[in-house]
Amino acid sequence: MMSTDTAPSRASPLPQGMCTDRMRGLSSHAAALAMTQSAALPFQVAIIGGGPAGLMAAEVLSQAGIKVDLYDGMPSVGRKFLLAGVGGMNITHSEAYPAFLSRYAERAPHMAPLLRAFGADALCQWIHDLGIETFVGSSGRVFPTDMKAAPLLRAWLKRLRDAGVVIHTRHRWLGWNEHGDLRIDSPASEIIVKPDATLLALGGGSWSRLGSDGAWMLPLEQRGVGLAPLQPSNCGFEVQAWSELMVSKFAGAPLKNIAIGLNDDIPRLGECVITATGIEGSLIYALSAPIRDAINQQGSATIHIDLLPGRPVDKVEAALRKPRGSRSMSKHLHSQLGLDGVKAALLRELTAADAYADPALLAKAIKALPLTLVKTRPLDEAISSAGGVKFESMDERLMLKQLPGVFCAGEMLDWEAPTGGYLLTGCFASGRAAGFGMMEWLKRGA
């Protein structure tokens, strides 16, 4: 699951085996797996997809003595996971569980049992068990101490291969044949696979070049599985049109130390980036779901940008009322309020000319500058996607009700979350849950 979070300033590294104080007393992932290893189970499963969800399920099943074959259409596994580590591998978040769970919005009730079983603290412990230490940054985000995804993935793949997991790359799932067997396109030819159970962990619909192309929607739809349309999440948005000045001088310019609100919600502090077509960045990603939903319902969404979140509107107005003499308004804004560059340009872009002659109107614009967004950027550009397999289509083990023995996990499920470690944690947790669900189903049928 990709994230564009950059690393905050470092806090002190935490001792290995401790992500937060709440780690004390938690059972480790390895300990939970050890409970399943009383005897090898005479089953063979297929996992389609080599991202965090698929790999985590492979670990659960292989440690239980189940033979695991993992198929991935790309030349190597974990490609989107590695991309998520560019700029700093934000693995999870250290905030308290109630706030953490709330990040999954309307799907929080469905994600809750998965995250209670394997949440942020357990994920940290699992990383430590791989020999990778972590630290909590000043924002509360959790990172490996070296900030990289590759060492973690290498250690994980070694553990999986040592446990007997067989990874088949350049093997693309094509669906099922008339007998319900898996059709796999391999480099040599199409092969037929007849596993005792199957996990689909094929990702969402963003960044198709890394394997998440949403092609799995059609075969599932043909089998009667309930699906929600894939939509961009953690994405940028377009405006009707910027002026030539905004595009030529400020496309790519960061808007720092601002706050953005939608409707009557409390504005969020952060930063974002002006693009040639609109706006994107971490602050926009955090609001992408309600912005997207508003556009779907109304055709547009208007956000309000506070260019000076540290100053109340009356103080801004008072500064604007100070005599400016022969100075231009741009110099007055700079000297009195520190507004210049992209902030001043955006204010000029979105404010009527007559407001510049009225300090009260101009102050209100500075504190709540309206920007109308008309569409999302394309799905393939989004960090993640919303939509996919509905939770209502699965039982509590994440097995499809329409297809007994077929399980789903990861981003292909119908949930979304903001960047900041929540996406990856949800994928890990759902993959682990699906692994244990498959194990339970196989045992019951044995």
Phi, psi and chi 1 to 4 in degrees:
 res  aa     phi    psi   chi1   chi2   chi3   chi4
   1 MET       -  125.1 -172.5   73.7   62.2      -
   2 MET   -83.7  146.2  175.3 -176.7  172.6      -
   3 SER  -140.6  144.1  167.0      -      -      -
   4 THR  -104.1   14.9   58.2      -      -      -
   5 ASP   -60.8  135.0  -70.0  -24.4      -      -
   6 THR   -98.2  158.6   54.8      -      -      -
   7 ALA   -71.6  133.1      -      -      -      -
   8 PRO   -75.9  174.9   29.1  -33.0      -      -
   9 SER   -61.8  142.1   57.9      -      -      -
  10 ARG   -75.2  139.7  -68.4 -165.1 -179.6 -167.9
  11 ALA   -91.2  178.1      -      -      -      -
  12 SER   -65.3  138.5  -61.7      -      -      -
  13 PRO   -59.1  144.4  -21.8   32.3      -      -
  14 LEU   -91.0  150.2  -65.3  170.8      -      -
  15 PRO   -59.0  145.4  -20.2   30.8      -      -
  16 GLN   -58.3  136.5 -175.5  163.7  -24.3      -
  17 GLY    92.6   -2.3      -      -      -      -
  18 MET  -135.0  117.9  -71.3 -178.9   61.4      -
  19 CYS   -94.0  -42.9  179.6      -      -      -
  20 THR  -145.3  175.4   69.7      -      -      -
  21 ASP   -60.7  -26.2  -71.2  -20.3      -      -
  22 ARG   -69.1   -8.1  -69.0  173.4  -72.6  137.5
  23 MET   -66.7  -25.7  -70.6  -61.0  -57.3      -
  24 ARG   -62.3  130.6  -64.4 -171.7  179.6   96.2
  25 GLY    88.0   -6.9      -      -      -      -
  26 LEU   -80.3  140.4  -79.1  175.6      -      -
  27 SER   -73.3  137.2  -63.3      -      -      -
  28 SER   -78.0  161.6   70.9      -      -      -
  29 HIS   -59.9  -40.3  179.6   66.5      -      -
  30 ALA   -62.5  -39.2      -      -      -      -
  31 ALA   -65.7  -39.0      -      -      -      -
  32 ALA   -64.4  -39.3      -      -      -      -
  33 LEU   -67.8  -35.9  -69.5  175.9      -      -
  34 ALA   -59.7  -29.1      -      -      -      -
  35 MET   -67.5  -18.7  -63.4  170.8   63.1      -
  36 THR   -93.5   -2.0   70.4      -      -      -
  37 GLN   -98.6   27.1  -62.8 -179.2   22.7      -
  38 SER   -64.2  -33.3   54.9      -      -      -
  39 ALA  -161.8  149.6      -      -      -      -
  40 ALA   -65.2  140.7      -      -      -      -
  41 LEU  -100.3  134.9  -61.0  174.9      -      -
  42 PRO   -81.1   56.2   33.5  -36.3      -      -
  43 PHE  -127.8  157.4  -57.6  113.3      -      -
  44 GLN  -129.6  127.0 -179.4  172.1   -1.8      -
  45 VAL  -120.7  157.0  -57.0      -      -      -
  46 ALA  -116.6  132.9      -      -      -      -
  47 ILE  -115.6  125.1  -65.8  176.5      -      -
  48 ILE  -105.0  107.6  -46.8  -62.9      -      -
  49 GLY   120.1  124.5      -      -      -      -
  50 GLY  -109.4   39.2      -      -      -      -
  51 GLY   -92.3 -170.9      -      -      -      -
  52 PRO   -55.2  -40.7  -27.5   35.8      -      -
  53 ALA   -65.8  -48.1      -      -      -      -
  54 GLY   -64.7  -41.4      -      -      -      -
  55 LEU   -67.4  -37.6  -65.2  174.1      -      -
  56 MET   -66.7  -41.2 -177.2   57.9   78.4      -
  57 ALA   -63.1  -39.3      -      -      -      -
  58 ALA   -61.1  -37.6      -      -      -      -
  59 GLU   -66.2  -46.6  178.8  168.7  -26.2      -
  60 VAL   -57.1  -47.8  168.0      -      -      -
  61 LEU   -72.2  -42.3  -66.8  159.8      -      -
  62 SER   -67.4  -36.5   62.2      -      -      -
  63 GLN   -67.4  -19.8  -67.9  -71.2  -13.9      -
  64 ALA   -88.2    3.1      -      -      -      -
  65 GLY    86.2   13.8      -      -      -      -
  66 ILE   -90.8  135.3  -65.1  173.7      -      -
  67 LYS   -73.0  126.7 -172.8  177.4 -173.1  -53.0
  68 VAL  -120.6  125.5  178.1      -      -      -
  69 ASP  -113.0  122.8  -76.1  -82.0      -      -
  70 LEU  -110.7  128.8 -173.5  146.4      -      -
  71 TYR  -115.6  134.8  -58.1   89.7      -      -
  72 ASP  -140.8  137.3 -166.3  -79.1      -      -
  73 GLY   -74.1  -16.4      -      -      -      -
  74 MET   -88.6  167.1  -57.9  -57.4  -70.0      -
  75 PRO   -67.5  -18.0  -22.8   34.5      -      -
  76 SER  -150.3  159.5   58.0      -      -      -
  77 VAL   -89.4  163.8  -62.5      -      -      -
  78 GLY    71.3   25.2      -      -      -      -
  79 ARG   -67.3  -41.6  -68.9 -158.8  161.4 -163.8
  80 LYS   -71.2  -33.2 -158.0  169.9 -178.8 -177.5
  81 PHE   -61.0  -43.0  178.9   73.2      -      -
  82 LEU   -65.8  -38.0  -69.3  173.2      -      -
  83 LEU   -65.8  -32.9 -173.8   61.6      -      -
  84 ALA   -62.1  -24.2      -      -      -      -
  85 GLY   -84.8   -5.5      -      -      -      -
  86 VAL   -67.1  122.5  174.1      -      -      -
  87 GLY    89.2   -1.2      -      -      -      -
  88 GLY   129.7  119.8      -      -      -      -
  89 MET   -79.3   90.0  178.9   76.1 -105.9      -
  90 ASN   -81.1   98.8  177.0 -158.5      -      -
  91 ILE   -83.3  -35.7 -162.0   75.3      -      -
  92 THR  -162.8 -165.6 -171.0      -      -      -
  93 HIS  -136.4  145.8 -158.1  -72.6      -      -
  94 SER   -94.9    3.1   64.6      -      -      -
  95 GLU   -65.8  160.7   70.0 -178.6  -12.8      -
  96 ALA   -58.1  150.2      -      -      -      -
  97 TYR   -55.6  -46.2  176.5   75.4      -      -
  98 PRO   -57.2  -43.6  -26.0   36.5      -      -
  99 ALA   -67.9  -40.3      -      -      -      -
 100 PHE   -57.9  -50.1 -168.5  101.9      -      -
 101 LEU   -62.6  -34.3 -178.7   61.1      -      -
 102 SER   -63.3  -19.0   71.7      -      -      -
 103 ARG   -67.0  -16.1  -52.5  -60.9 -177.7 -179.3
 104 TYR   -92.8    7.6  -60.7   86.7      -      -
 105 ALA    48.8 -127.3      -      -      -      -
 106 GLU   -68.4  -16.5   67.3  -89.4   11.9      -
 107 ARG   -93.2    6.3  -75.6  -54.5 -168.4 -174.9
 108 ALA   -55.6  -42.7      -      -      -      -
 109 PRO   -61.2  -31.9  -24.9   35.5      -      -
 110 HIS   -79.8  -32.1  -61.7   89.8      -      -
 111 MET   -81.5  -21.7  -64.4  -62.4  -68.6      -
 112 ALA   -54.5  -50.2      -      -      -      -
 113 PRO   -64.3  -31.1   18.1  -29.6      -      -
 114 LEU   -68.8  -42.3  -47.0 -177.9      -      -
 115 LEU   -77.6  -28.5  -64.8  168.2      -      -
 116 ARG   -65.8  -35.6  -78.7 -163.8  -62.0  -94.5
 117 ALA   -78.1  -30.7      -      -      -      -
 118 PHE  -154.4   79.8 -164.9   73.8      -      -
 119 GLY   -98.8 -157.3      -      -      -      -
 120 ALA   -60.9  -44.6      -      -      -      -
 121 ASP   -65.7  -44.1  -67.2  -29.7      -      -
 122 ALA   -65.1  -35.9      -      -      -      -
 123 LEU   -64.4  -41.8  178.1   54.1      -      -
 124 CYS   -59.7  -45.2  -73.7      -      -      -
 125 GLN   -61.9  -39.6 -177.9   61.0   55.9      -
 126 TRP   -61.5  -41.4  173.5   81.4      -      -
 127 ILE   -63.3  -42.6  -65.6  171.8      -      -
 128 HIS   -62.7  -36.0  -60.4  153.2      -      -
 129 ASP   -64.0  -22.9  -69.8  -17.9      -      -
 130 LEU   -83.3   -2.2  -77.5  171.8      -      -
 131 GLY    89.0   15.2      -      -      -      -
 132 ILE  -109.3  122.2  -53.2  -68.6      -      -
 133 GLU   -84.6  160.0  -64.4 -173.8   25.2      -
 134 THR  -129.8  164.7   59.3      -      -      -
 135 PHE  -142.6  156.2   71.8   92.4      -      -
 136 VAL  -101.6  122.8  179.7      -      -      -
 137 GLY   -77.1  173.7      -      -      -      -
 138 SER   -63.3  -21.9   58.1      -      -      -
 139 SER   -85.9   -5.5   67.0      -      -      -
 140 GLY    93.6   -7.1      -      -      -      -
 141 ARG   -73.8  148.8  -66.0  168.3  177.1  161.5
 142 VAL  -108.4  133.3 -180.0      -      -      -
 143 PHE  -131.0  149.6  -60.1   84.0      -      -
 144 PRO   -62.3  148.5  -18.2   30.5      -      -
 145 THR   -61.5  -28.7   51.5      -      -      -
 146 ASP   -90.9    0.9   62.9    2.8      -      -
 147 MET    68.3    8.0  -57.3  -65.8  -65.5      -
 148 LYS  -112.8  150.5  -62.4  177.5 -179.1  177.9
 149 ALA   -89.0  -31.7      -      -      -      -
 150 ALA   -60.4  -46.2      -      -      -      -
 151 PRO   -61.5  -37.7  -24.5   35.3      -      -
 152 LEU   -64.0  -46.0 -167.1  159.7      -      -
 153 LEU   -64.2  -40.4 -177.8   60.5      -      -
 154 ARG   -61.7  -45.5  -77.3 -163.5  -61.0  -91.4
 155 ALA   -63.5  -38.5      -      -      -      -
 156 TRP   -67.0  -45.7 -167.1    8.6      -      -
 157 LEU   -64.2  -35.4  -68.7  177.0      -      -
 158 LYS   -62.6  -44.4 -178.9 -179.2 -174.7  -56.0
 159 ARG   -59.6  -43.1  175.0 -170.1  -78.8  179.2
 160 LEU   -66.0  -44.0  -68.0  174.1      -      -
 161 ARG   -66.5  -37.6  -68.9 -171.0  171.8  103.9
 162 ASP   -63.0  -28.7  -71.5  -12.7      -      -
 163 ALA   -84.7   -1.3      -      -      -      -
 164 GLY    99.2    4.1      -      -      -      -
 165 VAL   -67.7  129.4  175.7      -      -      -
 166 VAL  -102.9  121.0  179.5      -      -      -
 167 ILE  -104.8  123.2  -63.2  175.3      -      -
 168 HIS  -110.0  106.6  -51.8  -93.4      -      -
 169 THR   -90.9  164.1   55.0      -      -      -
 170 ARG    56.3   33.5  -66.4 -171.4  171.5   90.1
 171 HIS  -119.2  107.3  -79.2   62.5      -      -
 172 ARG  -104.0  129.2 -175.6  176.6 -179.7   82.1
 173 TRP   -73.1  131.9  179.5   62.2      -      -
 174 LEU  -108.9   -4.6  -58.9  175.7      -      -
 175 GLY   116.9 -151.1      -      -      -      -
 176 TRP  -118.9  153.7  -66.0  -86.1      -      -
 177 ASN   -89.0 -173.8   63.6   14.8      -      -
 178 GLU   -67.0  -16.5   65.3  -85.8   17.0      -
 179 HIS   -95.4   -0.4  -55.5  -65.3      -      -
 180 GLY    85.2   11.9      -      -      -      -
 181 ASP   -87.2  156.6  -56.0  -39.6      -      -
 182 LEU   -76.8  134.5  -59.2  175.2      -      -
 183 ARG  -101.1  123.1  -62.8  173.8   54.0 -141.8
 184 ILE  -123.5  126.0  -53.5  -74.9      -      -
 185 ASP   -87.4  110.8 -177.9   29.3      -      -
 186 SER  -103.2  168.6   75.7      -      -      -
 187 PRO   -59.1  -28.7  -27.6   36.3      -      -
 188 ALA   -86.8  -47.0      -      -      -      -
 189 SER  -171.1  177.6   62.9      -      -      -
 190 GLU   -75.6  134.4 -177.3  177.4  -37.7      -
 191 ILE  -119.3  158.1   60.8  174.9      -      -
 192 ILE  -112.9  129.3  -58.1  -60.8      -      -
 193 VAL  -119.7  133.7  177.4      -      -      -
 194 LYS  -122.1   75.4  -57.3  178.2 -179.8 -178.2
 195 PRO   -79.7  165.4   31.9  -35.2      -      -
 196 ASP   -76.2  -25.5  -64.8  -56.0      -      -
 197 ALA  -156.5  156.5      -      -      -      -
 198 THR  -131.6  138.4  -59.8      -      -      -
 199 LEU  -114.3  127.5  171.8   66.1      -      -
 200 LEU   -99.1  118.7  -57.4  178.7      -      -
 201 ALA  -136.3   65.5      -      -      -      -
 202 LEU   -97.5    8.1  -73.2  152.9      -      -
 203 GLY    76.2 -176.5      -      -      -      -
 204 GLY   -94.0 -132.0      -      -      -      -
 205 GLY  -126.0   11.5      -      -      -      -
 206 SER  -104.7  153.9   63.6      -      -      -
 207 TRP    56.3   59.5  -70.1   81.8      -      -
 208 SER   -60.3  -27.1   58.6      -      -      -
 209 ARG   -65.4  -16.3   66.7 -177.3  178.8   85.2
 210 LEU   -99.1    5.3  -60.2  177.5      -      -
 211 GLY   111.8  -15.6      -      -      -      -
 212 SER   -92.7   84.4  -60.8      -      -      -
 213 ASP  -111.1   -0.6   57.9    9.2      -      -
 214 GLY    72.2   10.2      -      -      -      -
 215 ALA   -64.9  -18.8      -      -      -      -
 216 TRP   -70.1  -13.8   48.7  -93.5      -      -
 217 MET   -60.8  -43.6  -66.5  -82.2  -77.4      -
 218 LEU   -63.1  -53.0 -178.7   58.2      -      -
 219 PRO   -61.6  -32.1   15.3  -27.2      -      -
 220 LEU   -71.4  -40.3  -72.1 -178.5      -      -
 221 GLU   -62.4  -39.7 -175.4  178.6   18.6      -
 222 GLN   -65.0  -23.9  -68.6  171.8  -21.3      -
 223 ARG   -93.2    7.0  -66.1  -81.3  172.6  145.2
 224 GLY    82.4   17.7      -      -      -      -
 225 VAL   -78.8  133.1  176.0      -      -      -
 226 GLY   -70.8  122.9      -      -      -      -
 227 LEU  -127.6  145.9  -54.9  171.6      -      -
 228 ALA  -101.3  139.7      -      -      -      -
 229 PRO   -55.9  141.8  -20.7   31.6      -      -
 230 LEU   -73.4  135.8  -66.5  177.2      -      -
 231 GLN  -137.4  155.5  -59.5 -175.6   84.9      -
 232 PRO   -64.7  142.2  -18.0   30.7      -      -
 233 SER  -137.0  150.9 -178.5      -      -      -
 234 ASN    50.9   57.4  -67.8  -66.4      -      -
 235 CYS  -128.4  168.7   59.3      -      -      -
 236 GLY   -87.9  168.4      -      -      -      -
 237 PHE  -132.4  156.8  -67.8   86.8      -      -
 238 GLU  -105.9  148.4  -63.7 -175.1   10.9      -
 239 VAL   -98.6  171.1  -61.4      -      -      -
 240 GLN   -59.7  -48.0 -165.7   66.2   47.2      -
 241 ALA  -175.9  134.4      -      -      -      -
 242 TRP   -83.3  159.8  -71.3  128.4      -      -
 243 SER   -71.6  163.1   66.5      -      -      -
 244 GLU   -60.1  -36.1  177.0   57.8   32.6      -
 245 LEU   -61.7  -45.5  175.6   67.0      -      -
 246 MET   -61.9  -41.6  -74.7  -63.8  -65.9      -
 247 VAL   -69.6  -47.7  174.3      -      -      -
 248 SER   -72.2  -35.7   61.6      -      -      -
 249 LYS  -102.3  -24.7  -70.6 -163.1   65.7  176.1
 250 PHE  -126.9    1.7  -64.0  104.3      -      -
 251 ALA   -62.8  124.4      -      -      -      -
 252 GLY    95.5   -4.9      -      -      -      -
 253 ALA   -79.7  135.0      -      -      -      -
 254 PRO   -81.2  138.7   29.0  -33.4      -      -
 255 LEU   -99.3  103.1  -85.6  170.7      -      -
 256 LYS  -104.1  155.8  -63.4 -173.8  176.0 -177.8
 257 ASN    53.9   55.2  -58.6  -43.9      -      -
 258 ILE  -126.2  174.8   62.1  169.0      -      -
 259 ALA  -135.0  144.3      -      -      -      -
 260 ILE  -128.9  134.2  -67.1  179.5      -      -
 261 GLY  -124.9  152.9      -      -      -      -
 262 LEU  -127.6  129.7  177.9   68.5      -      -
 263 ASN    58.8 -132.3  -58.1  -37.2      -      -
 264 ASP  -101.2   10.1  -64.2  -34.4      -      -
 265 ASP   -68.8  154.2  -66.0  -21.6      -      -
 266 ILE   -65.1  128.8  -62.0  173.3      -      -
 267 PRO   -59.7  144.9  -23.3   34.2      -      -
 268 ARG   -99.6  138.9  -61.2 -175.7 -176.0 -142.9
 269 LEU   -85.2  148.5  -65.4  167.1      -      -
 270 GLY   160.7 -148.9      -      -      -      -
 271 GLU  -148.4  161.3   60.6 -177.0   69.8      -
 272 CYS  -152.4 -171.0   54.5      -      -      -
 273 VAL  -136.2  135.7  177.0      -      -      -
 274 ILE   -77.6  133.5  -63.3  -63.4      -      -
 275 THR  -116.4  174.1   68.6      -      -      -
 276 ALA   -65.0  -23.0      -      -      -      -
 277 THR  -112.5  -10.9   58.3      -      -      -
 278 GLY   172.8 -116.8      -      -      -      -
 279 ILE  -152.8  146.0 -166.9  167.2      -      -
 280 GLU  -154.6 -176.8   64.0  176.7   33.6      -
 281 GLY   116.0  173.7      -      -      -      -
 282 SER   -57.5  -39.9   59.1      -      -      -
 283 LEU   -67.6  -37.4 -172.7   50.3      -      -
 284 ILE   -70.2  -39.7  -67.4  -63.5      -      -
 285 TYR   -59.9  -38.4  -59.3  153.8      -      -
 286 ALA   -63.3  -24.6      -      -      -      -
 287 LEU  -107.1    7.8  -65.2  165.5      -      -
 288 SER   -63.0  -37.3   64.0      -      -      -
 289 ALA   -64.3  -52.6      -      -      -      -
 290 PRO   -67.1  -31.9   19.0  -30.8      -      -
 291 ILE   -64.9  -47.4  -66.6  173.3      -      -
 292 ARG   -60.2  -44.8 -179.1 -163.5   65.4 -133.2
 293 ASP   -64.0  -38.0  -67.3  -14.8      -      -
 294 ALA   -64.8  -41.4      -      -      -      -
 295 ILE   -63.7  -42.2  -68.5  173.9      -      -
 296 ASN   -60.1  -37.4  -70.7  -16.7      -      -
 297 GLN   -84.8  -36.6  -65.0  167.3   13.1      -
 298 GLN  -116.4  -12.2  -54.4  160.8  177.7      -
 299 GLY    92.1  -13.0      -      -      -      -
 300 SER  -163.3  166.6   66.0      -      -      -
 301 ALA  -141.7  135.9      -      -      -      -
 302 THR  -109.5  118.4  -61.3      -      -      -
 303 ILE   -96.9  159.1   59.6  174.6      -      -
 304 HIS  -120.8  124.5  -70.9   87.0      -      -
 305 ILE  -103.9  123.6  -55.2  172.4      -      -
 306 ASP   -94.1  108.5 -175.7  -13.4      -      -
 307 LEU   -75.8  -18.5  -62.2  174.1      -      -
 308 LEU  -135.3   69.8  -64.3  171.7      -      -
 309 PRO   -63.6  -16.9   20.7  -31.9      -      -
 310 GLY   -86.1   -3.7      -      -      -      -
 311 ARG  -123.0  129.8  -61.7 -163.3 -168.5 -171.0
 312 PRO   -69.2  158.6   22.1  -30.6      -      -
 313 VAL   -61.9  -35.1   66.1      -      -      -
 314 ASP   -66.6  -34.8   60.5  -31.6      -      -
 315 LYS   -69.6  -37.5  -61.1  -66.8 -174.6 -176.8
 316 VAL   -64.6  -44.0  173.5      -      -      -
 317 GLU   -63.3  -41.0 -177.8  180.0  -18.6      -
 318 ALA   -61.6  -40.5      -      -      -      -
 319 ALA   -64.7  -38.7      -      -      -      -
 320 LEU   -68.5  -28.1  -68.9  171.9      -      -
 321 ARG   -78.3  -10.4  -70.9 -170.7 -179.1  -81.2
 322 LYS   -65.2  142.0  -69.1 -178.5  179.2 -180.0
 323 PRO   -57.4  137.0  -21.5   33.1      -      -
 324 ARG  -110.2   -3.6   62.5 -175.1  177.2   95.1
 325 GLY    57.5 -130.0      -      -      -      -
 326 SER   -90.1    0.3   61.2      -      -      -
 327 ARG   -69.4  148.3  -70.1 -179.9  -58.4  179.2
 328 SER   -70.2  162.3   66.3      -      -      -
 329 MET   -62.9  -36.1  177.3   55.7   77.3      -
 330 SER   -62.6  -39.9   61.2      -      -      -
 331 LYS   -71.7  -33.4  -70.2 -175.8  177.6  179.3
 332 HIS   -64.7  -44.4 -169.9   55.2      -      -
 333 LEU   -61.5  -38.3  -72.1  169.2      -      -
 334 HIS   -70.1  -46.4  171.9   68.7      -      -
 335 SER   -71.9  -35.8   63.3      -      -      -
 336 GLN   -89.5  -33.4  -65.3  -60.4  -39.6      -
 337 LEU  -125.9   -4.8  -63.6  171.1      -      -
 338 GLY    71.9   19.8      -      -      -      -
 339 LEU   -90.4  117.9  -81.1  179.8      -      -
 340 ASP  -156.5 -173.3   53.5   14.3      -      -
 341 GLY    58.0 -136.1      -      -      -      -
 342 VAL   -66.1  -32.3   64.9      -      -      -
 343 LYS   -65.6  -44.6  -74.8 -172.2  176.6 -177.9
 344 ALA   -65.6  -39.0      -      -      -      -
 345 ALA   -65.3  -41.1      -      -      -      -
 346 LEU   -66.6  -39.4 -169.9   63.6      -      -
 347 LEU   -60.7  -44.4 -178.7   64.2      -      -
 348 ARG   -65.9  -38.2 -179.9   68.7   70.8  174.4
 349 GLU   -63.1  -37.4 -178.6   86.3    3.1      -
 350 LEU  -109.5    3.5  -58.3  175.8      -      -
 351 THR  -117.5  135.8  -54.7      -      -      -
 352 ALA   -63.0  146.6      -      -      -      -
 353 ALA   -59.7  -36.1      -      -      -      -
 354 ASP   -69.7  -18.3   57.1   -0.4      -      -
 355 ALA   -67.0  -24.5      -      -      -      -
 356 TYR   -69.6  -17.4  -82.6   77.5      -      -
 357 ALA   -93.2   -1.9      -      -      -      -
 358 ASP  -125.0  102.6 -173.0  -31.2      -      -
 359 PRO   -55.6  -34.1  -26.6   35.7      -      -
 360 ALA   -67.5  -45.8      -      -      -      -
 361 LEU   -65.7  -40.6  -70.5  178.6      -      -
 362 LEU   -67.2  -39.2 -170.6   56.6      -      -
 363 ALA   -62.7  -42.3      -      -      -      -
 364 LYS   -63.1  -38.0  -71.7  179.5  179.9  178.3
 365 ALA   -65.5  -42.0      -      -      -      -
 366 ILE   -62.4  -35.6  -70.6  169.7      -      -
 367 LYS   -87.6  -17.4  -67.3  -63.1  -67.3  179.5
 368 ALA  -153.0   69.3      -      -      -      -
 369 LEU   -78.2  115.8 -170.2   61.4      -      -
 370 PRO   -79.4  130.4   27.9  -31.6      -      -
 371 LEU  -128.1  119.0  174.6   62.6      -      -
 372 THR   -92.6  126.2  -61.3      -      -      -
 373 LEU  -107.6  136.4  -53.2  173.4      -      -
 374 VAL  -114.1  -17.8  -63.0      -      -      -
 375 LYS  -164.3  158.6   63.3 -173.0  -67.2 -171.9
 376 THR   -78.7  159.4   64.7      -      -      -
 377 ARG   -71.3  163.3  -70.1  -65.3  -63.0  163.7
 378 PRO   -56.5  149.5  -25.9   34.9      -      -
 379 LEU   -54.4  -40.0  173.8   59.3      -      -
 380 ASP   -66.8  -18.2 -162.3   46.0      -      -
 381 GLU   -87.6  -15.9  -67.1 -179.4   11.7      -
 382 ALA   -69.3  152.2      -      -      -      -
 383 ILE   -65.9  -38.3  -69.3  175.1      -      -
 384 SER  -147.3 -178.8   58.9      -      -      -
 385 SER  -132.2  151.2   58.2      -      -      -
 386 ALA  -100.9  164.3      -      -      -      -
 387 GLY    91.1 -179.1      -      -      -      -
 388 GLY   119.4 -149.8      -      -      -      -
 389 VAL   -70.7  121.5  178.0      -      -      -
 390 LYS   -70.8  141.3  -64.2  179.7  178.9  178.7
 391 PHE   -60.9  -29.0  -80.7   87.1      -      -
 392 GLU   -67.9  -15.2  -66.4   79.0    6.5      -
 393 SER   -85.1   -4.7  -60.4      -      -      -
 394 MET  -122.8  160.0  -56.5  177.3  -70.0      -
 395 ASP   -89.9 -173.3   64.9   15.2      -      -
 396 GLU   -67.2  -14.4   68.1  -79.2   -1.2      -
 397 ARG   -91.2    1.9  -62.3  167.8  -63.6 -166.3
 398 LEU    71.1   27.1  -58.2 -175.4      -      -
 399 MET   -94.2  136.4 -175.6  174.0   74.6      -
 400 LEU   -66.9  128.6  -66.8  172.0      -      -
 401 LYS   -65.9  -31.7  -63.8  173.7 -178.4  176.9
 402 GLN   -77.7  -21.0  -68.7  -72.7  110.8      -
 403 LEU  -134.5   80.9  -60.5  170.6      -      -
 404 PRO   -54.9  134.8  -26.0   35.6      -      -
 405 GLY    90.6   -4.1      -      -      -      -
 406 VAL  -111.8  123.0  178.8      -      -      -
 407 PHE  -115.2  158.9  -63.3   72.1      -      -
 408 CYS  -133.9  149.6  -64.3      -      -      -
 409 ALA  -157.5  163.8      -      -      -      -
 410 GLY    86.6 -152.3      -      -      -      -
 411 GLU   -72.5  -13.9 -164.5 -175.3  -25.7      -
 412 MET   -74.2   -9.5   68.0 -176.5  -67.1      -
 413 LEU   -79.2  157.4  -56.1 -174.6      -      -
 414 ASP   -83.5   78.2 -179.4   21.7      -      -
 415 TRP  -149.1  162.0   62.4  -82.9      -      -
 416 GLU  -150.0  160.7   60.8 -178.3  -46.3      -
 417 ALA  -156.1  158.5      -      -      -      -
 418 PRO   -74.1  167.3   27.3  -34.6      -      -
 419 THR   -67.7  166.5   57.8      -      -      -
 420 GLY   121.0   11.7      -      -      -      -
 421 GLY   103.6  -11.7      -      -      -      -
 422 TYR   -70.9  -36.3  -51.6  102.0      -      -
 423 LEU   -63.0  -51.0  -69.2  167.2      -      -
 424 LEU   -64.3  -41.7  -81.6  173.9      -      -
 425 THR   -60.3  -42.0  -54.9      -      -      -
 426 GLY   -62.8  -37.8      -      -      -      -
 427 CYS   -68.7  -46.4  -73.2      -      -      -
 428 PHE   -57.8  -47.6  -80.5  111.2      -      -
 429 ALA   -64.5  -41.4      -      -      -      -
 430 SER   -70.9  -35.7   64.4      -      -      -
 431 GLY   -64.4  -41.7      -      -      -      -
 432 ARG   -63.9  -44.9 -178.1 -179.4 -176.3  -86.9
 433 ALA   -61.7  -42.3      -      -      -      -
 434 ALA   -64.7  -37.8      -      -      -      -
 435 GLY   -60.3  -48.1      -      -      -      -
 436 PHE   -67.7  -33.7  -80.8  108.1      -      -
 437 GLY   -64.4  -41.8      -      -      -      -
 438 MET   -62.3  -42.8  -66.0  171.3   77.4      -
 439 MET   -61.1  -45.2 -167.3 -172.0  -47.8      -
 440 GLU   -62.7  -43.9  178.0 -169.8  -10.7      -
 441 TRP   -63.6  -42.8 -175.8   79.2      -      -
 442 LEU   -63.9  -42.5  -71.1  168.3      -      -
 443 LYS   -63.5  -40.6  -73.5 -179.3  176.5  178.7
 444 ARG   -67.4  -31.1  -74.1 -173.2  177.9 -176.1
 445 GLY   -86.6   -9.2      -      -      -      -
 446 ALA   -72.9      -      -      -      -      -
